[in-house]
Amino acid sequence: MGDLSNQRLLVVSAHAVDFVWRCAGTIAKYASAGAKVRIVDLTFGERGESAEVWATRPGIKVEEVKQIRRAEADEAAALLGAEIRYLDFDDHPMVLDKSHYLKLVDEIRDFNPTVALTHHTEDPLNFDHPEAARAFFWALRCAAVPGVNPETKKVGRVKVCMFEPDQPEFCNFKPDTFIDITDVMDVKLKAMELIDSQAYLVENYTGRAQYRGYLAQRVSGNKAIRYAEAYMRFEPYVGEAFV
């Protein structure tokens, strides 16, 4: 692994803890290597991704659910070594317009990332996820042109990858990038175990990390890889040689 201390990793998450399941290992890896990591949560997932909370606490109010989800996300982000910010857009449905995009533009320009991770552009089982991706890509485009909010400095090139959906087989997700998280899988597991509101996903994403580790091992020939996270590049690789 090269020097990551000068990297700035931005993670745009549709709901409070989407980042935990999909890229906690990568976050931990970057943060432990000295990179700055910022997570931007578009929503708390208070309506559509908090079924366990609603089921076990009859009569609970939306604002109380938000507090529960925020506490989980805060604790997970701290464990992983990342800062986290909340835009508190509504979920289920997440319906975003220009005003929401411009708030995300401000976040992107403020952090000035070198690498960004967000949702895949397809997910027929949860439309909030591709809506978050759409918002991010619009905001990134706007953040890179000088005529949008010209009083703030535009960003340069950002490497963007889309992280793995919960059901990749339904989402046309075809990974072309694998990040070895073997050395930080214990941290990812601890972060996942903090999320009582979606505890059923721990087994799913533990198994997925094992399977992606197997694929990464087969592709690379590195038998030390046991766990990995999968991504799709948003843009093709360009260079002077194959790497």
N, C-alpha and C positions, 0 to 999 in steps of 0.2 A: 504494500500500500504506500502510495506516495505521500508527500507532505500535504496534510489537509488543513494546517493551521491558518492558512490565508483564505480558506473557503467560507462562503456564507450560504448556508442551506436554508431555503424557505420551503415550508410544507403548508399547502393550502388544503384544509380538511373541511368537508361539507358539514359534518356533525362533530359533536364534542370529542369523541375518542376514535374516530375513523383512523387517525394517524397511528394509534396504538397497534391495531391489528395489522395494518398494511405496511408500515415502514418504521416501527419502533426500533428494530435492530439497526437500520441504516442511520437513524437519528443518533442512537447511542454510540455508534461507531464514529460518526463525524464529531460529535460533541467530545468524546473521550480523546480524540486526536487534536483537539484545540480549535476546531471550527466553530463559528458562531451559528446557532440554529434557532430559527424562529418558526413557530407554528401559528398559523392564523386559522381560527375556527370561524366558519361562516355562520353556523348555528350551534345550539346546544343539543340538537336532536331531541328536543323535549317532547315532541308529539309523536313522531314516527319511529324513533329509535330508543324508546324508553318503556317498552311494553312491560318489562318486569316491575318497574317502579309503579306504573299505573295499576297493575294487577295486584300487587301486594300492599298498596296503600290507598284503599278506596277513599274518595273525597279529596285527594291531594290536588293542589292547584298548580297551574302551569309554572308559575314563578318558583314554586318549591321544587318542582322537577328540574328546572334550570339550575337551581342552586346545587342539587345533588350531582348533576352531570358536570357542572363546572368544578366542583370539588374533586371529582374523579380525574378530570382532565388536568387540573392544576397539579395533583399529586403525581400523575404519570409523567407529565412534562418535566417536573423537577427531578424525578428519578432518572430520566433519560438525559438530563443536562441541557434542556432547551427552554427558552422563554416562550410564553404563549399569550396570544392576544385574541380577543373575542369581538366579532362584529355584530353578533346577535340579530342576524336576519332570521325570518321565520322559516321553519321547516314544514314539510308535508302539508301543502306543497311549498317548495322553495321557488318563488317567483321573483326573479331579479330583473332590474331595469338599469338604465344608464346611471342613476344615482348610486346604486350598489356597486356598479363597475368602478366608478370614480373613487369610492372609498377604498376599494381594493388597489387601485392605481396608487393611492397615497401610501398604502402599506408596502407595496413593491418598491416604490421609489425611496421610501424611508429606509428600508432594509438593504436595498441594492444587492440582490442575491447573485451569486455566481452559478448556483444550481437550484432548481426548484422541482418539487414533487407535488403531484396532485392526482385527481381521479382520472380514470379512463373515460373516454368520451361516449361510451355506450354502457348502459345498464338498464335493461328492461324491467328489472325487479325493484329498482329504486331510482326514480327519475331525479331525485335530489342530487345524486352523484354526478351524472353527466351535466346537470345544470351548473354545478359547482365548477366542473372542468371548463364549461363554456364561458362562465364568468371570468375564470382565471385567464384563459387564453385571450379573451377580449381585453382584459385589464393589462395583461403583459404587452399586448400590441400597443395599447394606448400609452403605457408607461415608457415605451421606446420611441415615441414620436414627440418632437418638441412642441407641437401645436396644442397638445392636451395639457392643461394646467401649466402654462409656460413659466410660471413663477417657481416651479420646482424642477430639479435636474432630471433629465431622462436617463433611463438605464441603458446599459450596453447589452451585449449578447448574454443570454442566460441558457444554460443547458437544462432542458426540461425532460423529465421522465414521468410517465403515468404509472401509478402503483396498481397492484393486483386487486380486482374486485372480489367480493365474497364468493360469487359464482362465476368464475372466469369463462366457463364453457358456454354460458348464455350471453356473454358480453363481447364476443369476437376479440378477446384478449389473447394476443400472441406474443409472449415475452421474448425480448431480444437482449435483455440485460439482466444479469444476476449479481447481486451483492452478497458476498460471503459474510454471514453474521454469526458464524460458529463461536467466535470468541466473546460475543455479547448476547448470545441466546438466553443466558440466564437472566440478564437484565430485561430483555423483552418479556420473558415469562413472568417476572415480577411485576412488570408494568401491566400486563394483561390481567394478572390476578387481582389487581386493584379495582377492576371494573366490575363491581357487583351487579350493575344494571344490565350487563350483557355477558354474564359469565358463561353462557352457552357457547360463545365464540372462542373460548380459550382452546378447547380441544381441536376445533376446526383449524385455527391458525398455527397451532403447534404442529399438527400433521402436515399442513401446507408448507411450513418452513422446512420440515424434514424432506418432503417430496422435492421441493425446489433445490434443496441442498444436494439431493441425489442427482438431479438433472445437471446442476452446476458442476458436480464432480465428474459426471460422464463427459460433459462438453470440454472441460478444462484439463482433465486428467489429474487434477489435484485431489488425491484421496483424503486429504485432511479436512475437506469441506464436508460438514455434516448438516448445516442449516444455511438457508439463503432466503433472500427476498427477491421477488421477480418484478421487472418493470418493462414497459415499452417506451422506447425513445419517441419523442414527439417529432423530431426532425432527424434525417439521416446523418450518419457520421461523415465528416469531411476532413481529410488530412492528406499529407504527402506520402503516406505509406500505410499499409495495413497494420493495425495494432490489436 
